[in-house]
């Protein structure tokens, strides 16, 4: 009777040790999840006409996760991000029923870096000849400051165009300043906030840089951040494209050159 109890305890101990020894690498060594299979969320700035605002799941001026709808920041609490790198794209919009709608995205290259701002004839995906325009977009690949030490967290992409384009230009300037100081771009934290503005077309929100500080967690997380940068450089990273028409998105990260870490 006593021996049986001892054997039962030994079996239980061995089971506990086996479970404790399990990690992701020992659990499944055959089926590797690749970067191309992961969808990277966007940090979207909500406008009055955004779907989530219409569904009363967000408020104009909120910054939300494009996949989950989670609120990340607003005008009272800025979005603190660790910048990884920047890249530029062109958004092609077509005129339908008097409204410009997202059609596709194109890589930004030296060859097409100068384009007319005037509308041009274009054949859309339905094969119809329509009026189109090319919109220059600055994109930031980044981590939320609070997420940079998390093994489960994903980076975000934030796109700056139209009235938010100046914010994107400021971020490019910050990147150049970091390079001039021989500092990695992710060794800083940038604060992004929504700003309410108006023009002849109405009122809306735009991104603005409201702060910059030293990333105290950079040394501890540099290798992880560099790993995401290297993955981006391979051109296989997939970026959320669900909200293209209304929230200024692009399909996927293009293969890039001369992007320094």
C-alpha atoms as one frame of an Amber mdcrd trajectory, in Angstrom:
protein
   0.000   0.000   0.000   2.809   2.342   0.968   4.874   1.434  -2.110   1.925
   2.171  -4.377   1.569   5.620  -2.897   5.290   6.296  -3.378   5.170   5.155
  -7.013   2.153   7.395  -7.662   4.007  10.397  -6.248   7.085   9.627  -8.384
   4.946   9.417 -11.518   3.299  12.723 -10.651   6.690  14.389 -10.121   7.980
  13.097 -13.463   4.850  14.373 -15.224   5.236  17.808 -13.646   8.895  17.945
 -14.683   8.025  16.952 -18.238   5.360  19.639 -18.497   7.688  22.261 -17.009
  10.335  21.366 -19.586   7.987  22.039 -22.489   8.737  25.154 -24.516   7.597
  26.264 -27.945  10.776  24.821 -29.466  10.210  21.395 -27.903   6.443  21.387
 -28.439   6.507  21.611 -32.231   9.803  21.542 -34.070   8.378  20.726 -37.501
   5.734  23.377 -38.173   7.481  26.735 -38.074   5.360  29.903 -38.209   6.905
  32.181 -40.824   6.766  35.969 -41.007   4.702  35.797 -44.197   1.977  33.976
 -42.242   1.671  36.678 -39.582  -0.534  39.725 -40.113   0.977  42.908 -38.676
  -1.615  45.340 -37.289  -1.833  49.016 -38.048  -2.297  51.830 -35.574  -5.192
  53.709 -37.174  -6.340  57.226 -36.353 -10.130  57.260 -36.212 -12.092  59.866
 -38.152 -15.763  60.736 -37.854 -16.524  58.554 -40.895 -14.462  55.544 -39.747
 -16.370  52.263 -39.490 -15.567  51.714 -35.801 -16.826  55.195 -34.957 -20.038
  54.508 -36.862 -20.428  51.279 -34.900 -19.830  53.208 -31.641 -16.808  51.051
 -30.872 -14.423  54.019 -31.039 -14.427  57.802 -30.928 -12.999  60.154 -33.549
  -9.445  60.934 -32.470  -8.818  57.495 -30.959  -5.829  55.494 -32.195  -6.791
  51.821 -32.481  -5.410  48.413 -33.454  -6.708  47.730 -36.978  -7.176  44.003
 -36.314  -8.632  43.864 -32.807 -10.132  47.338 -32.523  -8.304  47.800 -29.218
  -7.872  51.439 -28.240  -4.172  52.270 -28.054  -4.199  56.017 -27.392  -6.187
  59.229 -27.668  -5.755  62.981 -27.234  -5.327  62.532 -23.459  -2.834  59.634
 -23.580  -0.271  59.730 -26.423   0.936  56.673 -28.298   4.506  55.916 -27.190
   6.355  53.959 -29.864   9.842  52.613 -30.455  10.627  53.301 -34.137  12.222
  50.426 -36.049  12.382  51.818 -39.571  10.503  53.880 -42.160   9.468  53.198
 -45.732   7.491  55.050 -48.380   4.721  53.891 -50.695   2.251  55.306 -53.168
  -1.469  54.830 -52.603  -3.495  54.751 -55.807  -7.024  56.059 -55.333  -9.799
  56.049 -57.918 -12.730  58.442 -58.200 -16.064  56.670 -57.761 -19.397  58.422
 -57.242 -17.563  61.657 -56.500 -15.414  60.062 -53.781 -11.759  58.998 -53.809
 -11.489  55.315 -52.887  -8.446  53.138 -52.191  -7.523  50.924 -55.152  -4.010
  49.592 -54.598  -0.527  50.472 -53.408   2.744  50.737 -55.269   6.336  50.677
 -54.140   8.058  54.025 -53.853  11.257  53.996 -55.930  13.753  56.521 -57.224
  12.239  56.046 -60.674   8.694  56.993 -59.621   9.576  59.378 -56.780   8.370
  62.404 -58.769   4.742  62.108 -59.817   2.141  64.620 -60.845  -0.453  65.521
 -58.231  -3.030  65.852 -61.001  -5.562  63.045 -61.639  -4.765  60.636 -64.458
  -6.596  57.998 -66.502  -6.458  54.544 -64.945  -7.983  51.112 -65.539  -9.300
  49.793 -62.216  -9.522  46.202 -60.999 -12.923  45.827 -62.636 -11.448  46.810
 -66.011 -13.172  50.178 -66.035 -11.412  53.350 -67.161 -11.554  55.810 -64.270
  -9.846  58.904 -62.934  -7.109  58.147 -60.397  -4.554  59.926 -58.260  -1.316
  58.899 -56.549  -0.909  59.804 -52.872   2.548  59.734 -51.288   2.648  57.868
 -47.964   5.330  57.711 -45.256   5.095  54.551 -43.155   6.607  53.799 -39.756
   7.297  50.265 -38.515   7.392  50.420 -34.729   6.740  48.724 -31.399   4.639
  50.116 -28.615   7.093  51.084 -25.879   5.265  48.904 -23.356   5.381  45.891
 -25.711   9.036  45.879 -26.731  10.005  43.328 -24.062   7.106  40.973 -24.790
   7.784  37.777 -26.735   4.125  37.643 -27.835   3.787  41.237 -29.042   3.788
  42.269 -32.700   5.024  45.529 -34.182   2.666  48.073 -35.722   2.685  50.053
 -38.948   1.526  53.676 -38.892   0.902  55.458 -42.195   1.148  59.226 -42.648
  -0.448  60.887 -45.655  -2.333  63.992 -46.662  -2.533  66.269 -43.605  -0.590
  63.762 -41.473   2.206  63.744 -44.055   4.042  66.509 -42.193   4.142  64.280
 -39.125   5.721  61.568 -41.276   8.299  64.065 -42.521   9.157  64.969 -38.940
   9.694  61.277 -38.176  12.005  61.006 -41.191  13.902  63.998 -39.800  14.195
  62.274 -36.417  15.572  59.209 -38.141  18.146  61.300 -39.992  19.116  62.985
 -36.722  19.630  59.574 -35.126  21.847  58.507 -38.016  23.861  61.722 -37.763
  24.386  61.069 -34.046  25.369  57.453 -34.844  22.457  56.204 -32.743  20.093
  53.358 -33.718  16.614  54.713 -34.458  15.018  52.339 -31.859  17.185  53.810
 -29.100  14.527  56.548 -28.901  10.852  56.663 -27.984   8.499  58.892 -29.974
   5.168  60.177 -28.685   2.368  60.473 -31.250  -0.889  62.254 -30.514  -4.047
  63.084 -32.487  -4.606  66.747 -33.287  -7.995  68.144 -34.283  -7.893  70.406
 -37.324 -10.180  71.953 -39.909 -10.040  72.973 -43.556 -12.510  73.832 -46.311
 -13.564  70.145 -46.488 -14.465  69.815 -42.825 -12.896  68.851 -39.507 -10.748
  65.803 -38.903  -7.800  64.452 -36.920  -4.155  64.208 -37.908  -1.054  62.709
 -36.300   1.536  64.916 -34.640   4.807  64.194 -32.818   4.450  65.521 -29.283
   7.528  64.115 -27.585  10.840  62.281 -27.865  12.904  60.536 -25.195  15.643
  57.951 -24.750  14.435  54.341 -24.932  15.527  52.970 -21.568  14.716  49.418
 -22.675  16.754  49.457 -25.878  19.774  47.517 -24.619  17.618  44.720 -23.232
  15.473  44.450 -26.360  17.877  45.426 -29.157  18.206  41.902 -30.570  14.434
  41.411 -30.778  13.967  44.797 -32.453  16.799  44.042 -34.880  15.153  40.695
 -35.673  11.940  42.447 -36.710  13.947  44.918 -38.787  15.688  42.035 -40.586
  12.322  40.342 -41.190  10.979  43.552 -42.701  14.008  43.813 -44.978  13.243
  40.373 -46.412   9.990  41.776 -47.804   7.832  38.904 -46.539   6.059  40.736
 -43.722   2.295  41.013 -44.260   0.540  44.140 -43.057  -3.159  44.305 -42.276
  -5.135  45.459 -45.295  -8.681  45.225 -44.021  -9.381  48.947 -43.732  -7.792
  50.154 -46.953 -10.631  52.223 -48.316 -11.419  54.230 -45.203  -8.286  54.297
 -43.095  -5.345  54.950 -45.302  -3.595  51.606 -45.429  -1.261  49.743 -47.724
  -1.226  46.036 -48.477   2.147  44.694 -47.486   5.638  45.876 -46.756   7.575
  46.144 -50.021  11.090  44.864 -50.420  13.358  47.789 -49.667  16.942  48.832
 -50.067  19.219  51.159 -48.128  17.103  50.973 -44.969  19.610  51.341 -42.151
  18.912  50.090 -38.636
